[in-house]
């Protein structure tokens, strides 16, 4: 069978469900990173503190605490990157042998689908995890840039470049945090895309559910209330 013939094994509803997941992923990401001025997301609220943190470091002669905090953030990105690699490896092994998955899925859904259908559904999860991995790796790298820039901040507040270097360090940390958040979002949707194994409708429901979880944490969570209260 050709690739086109294989793709016809998927129903139009499957295609709509996969497209719906991708639209949810892109849509909620755009909304989080481009919120209204009246209701900023947690991601944008925290970005303000990244620059404030680096500016505050100007007056600290000993910046061991700042360097330790950045190292801790880098450890978080490397942990999630490693987790993504392990998950991708396991999924690719399952793509090569879908028999165990077919047996479990058939018991849950009472459907008998060809191996190609299961492989396509698993590959969607793999692609999302690959995107997450790339974002975590880049976040790790940019946090490294931020650490170097922290070391380049002069100790003398009166030096002309001091505030500029601090703002640059803050901007780098903001970019690193943004990519880390994007990686987490991709992981959320990778987990949601596993619902496709149960069918197109479960995938649509899971995609909407992941979207709601991400929206609530960015715009209606307790941490956001704390940040806005303190800012006010």
C-alpha positions in Angstrom: 0.0 0.0 0.0 1.1 3.5 -0.7 1.3 6.3 1.9 -2.0 7.8 0.5 -3.7 4.4 0.9 -2.4 4.1 4.4 -3.7 7.6 5.3 -7.1 6.6 4.1 -7.3 4.2 7.0 -7.7 7.3 9.2 -11.2 8.8 9.3 -12.0 12.5 8.6 -12.8 12.8 12.3 -9.3 11.6 13.1 -7.9 14.4 10.9 -10.1 17.0 12.5 -9.2 15.8 16.0 -5.4 16.0 15.2 -5.9 19.5 13.6 -7.9 20.6 16.6 -5.1 19.6 19.0 -2.6 21.5 17.0 -4.8 24.6 16.9 -5.3 24.4 20.6 -1.6 24.1 21.1 -0.8 27.1 19.0 -3.8 29.1 20.1 -3.2 28.8 23.9 0.5 29.5 23.4 -0.2 32.7 21.5 -2.8 33.8 24.1 -0.4 33.2 27.0 2.4 35.1 25.4 0.2 37.9 24.0 -2.5 38.5 26.7 -4.5 41.6 27.1 -2.9 44.5 29.0 -5.7 44.3 31.6 -5.1 40.6 32.4 -1.5 39.5 31.9 -0.5 35.9 32.2 1.7 34.4 34.9 4.4 34.0 32.3 4.5 37.8 31.6 4.1 38.7 35.3 7.2 36.6 36.1 9.1 38.1 33.3 9.1 41.4 35.1 10.9 39.9 38.1 13.6 38.4 35.8 14.9 41.9 35.1 14.3 43.1 38.6 16.4 40.2 39.9 19.4 41.0 37.7 19.1 44.7 38.6 19.1 43.8 42.3 22.2 41.7 41.8 24.1 44.9 40.9 24.4 45.9 44.6 25.5 42.4 45.7 29.3 42.0 45.8 28.9 38.3 46.4 26.6 36.8 43.7 26.9 33.2 44.8 23.2 33.0 45.6 22.3 34.4 42.1 24.6 31.9 40.4 23.1 29.1 42.4 19.6 30.0 41.5 20.5 30.1 37.8 22.2 26.7 38.2 19.0 25.3 39.8 16.9 26.6 36.9 19.3 25.0 34.4 19.0 21.7 36.3 15.3 21.8 35.8 15.6 22.2 32.0 18.1 19.4 31.8 15.8 17.1 33.9 12.9 17.7 31.5 15.0 17.3 28.4 16.3 13.9 29.7 12.7 12.9 30.5 11.6 13.8 26.9 14.5 11.7 25.4 13.5 8.7 27.5 9.9 9.0 26.5 10.7 9.4 22.9 12.9 6.3 23.0 10.2 4.3 24.5 7.6 5.5 22.1 9.8 4.8 19.0 10.3 1.3 20.3 6.5 0.9 20.6 6.1 2.3 17.1 8.3 -0.5 15.8 6.2 -3.1 17.6 2.6 -2.0 18.2 1.3 -5.4 19.1 1.2 -4.9 22.9 -0.5 -1.5 22.3 -3.1 -3.0 19.9 -4.0 -5.7 22.4 -4.7 -3.2 25.2 -6.4 -0.6 22.9 -8.7 -3.3 21.4 -9.8 -4.2 24.9 -10.6 -0.6 25.8 -12.2 0.5 22.5 -13.4 -2.7 21.0 -11.9 -1.7 17.7 -9.5 -3.5 15.4 -7.3 -1.0 13.6 -4.2 -1.7 11.4 -0.8 -1.2 12.9 -0.3 1.9 10.7 -3.1 3.8 12.5 -1.5 3.1 15.9 1.9 4.2 14.5 0.5 7.5 13.3 -1.1 8.2 16.6 2.1 7.5 18.5 4.2 9.6 16.1 2.0 12.6 17.0 3.1 12.1 20.6 6.7 11.7 19.5 6.6 15.0 17.5 5.3 16.9 20.4 7.9 15.5 22.8 10.6 16.3 20.2 9.4 19.9 20.2 9.5 19.9 24.0 13.0 18.5 24.0 14.3 21.1 21.6 12.7 23.9 23.7 14.2 22.6 26.9 17.7 22.2 25.4 17.6 25.8 24.1 16.3 27.0 27.4 19.2 25.3 29.1 21.6 27.0 26.7 20.1 30.5 27.1 20.2 30.2 30.9 23.9 29.5 30.4 24.2 32.8 28.4 22.4 34.5 31.3 24.8 33.1 33.8 27.7 34.5 31.8 26.0 37.9 31.5 25.5 37.8 35.3 29.2 37.5 35.7 29.8 40.4 33.3 27.8 42.8 35.4 30.3 45.3 37.0 30.3 45.5 40.8 30.3 49.3 40.6 26.8 50.7 40.2 28.2 53.9 38.8 29.9 52.1 35.9 28.0 53.1 32.6 27.6 49.5 31.5 26.3 48.2 34.8 22.6 48.6 34.3 22.8 47.7 30.6 24.5 44.4 31.5 21.9 43.7 34.2 19.1 44.3 31.8 20.7 42.1 29.2 21.0 39.3 31.8 17.4 39.8 32.7 16.3 39.6 29.0 18.3 36.4 28.5 16.7 34.8 31.5 13.2 35.9 30.2 13.9 34.1 26.9 15.2 31.0 28.7 12.0 30.9 30.9 9.8 31.5 27.9 11.3 28.5 26.1 11.1 26.4 29.2 7.3 27.2 29.4 6.9 26.3 25.7 8.6 23.0 26.4 6.2 22.3 29.2 3.2 23.2 27.0 4.4 20.7 24.4 4.6 18.1 27.1 1.1 18.8 28.3 -0.3 18.4 24.8 1.9 15.3 24.2 0.1 13.7 27.2 -3.2 14.9 25.9 -2.5 13.4 22.5 -2.3 9.9 24.0 -6.1 10.1 24.2 -6.1 9.6 20.4 -5.4 5.9 21.1 -8.9 5.7 22.5 -10.4 7.5 19.5 -10.9 10.9 17.8 -13.6 12.1 20.2 -11.4 11.5 23.3 -8.6 13.4 21.6 -10.8 16.4 21.1 -12.0 16.3 24.7 -8.4 15.9 26.0 -7.2 18.8 23.8 -9.9 21.1 25.2 -9.1 19.9 28.7 -5.4 20.6 28.3 -6.2 24.0 26.9 -8.4 24.8 29.9 -5.7 23.6 32.4 -3.1 25.8 30.8 -5.5 28.8 30.7 -6.5 28.4 34.3 -2.9 28.2 35.5 -1.9 31.3 33.6 -5.0 33.4 34.2 -7.0 32.1 37.1 -4.5 30.4 39.5 -3.6 31.2 43.1 0.0 32.1 42.1 -1.3 34.6 39.7 -3.5 36.1 42.4 -0.5 36.4 44.6 1.6 38.1 42.0 -1.1 40.6 41.0 -1.9 41.4 44.6 1.8 42.1 45.4 2.2 44.2 42.3 -0.8 46.2 43.3 
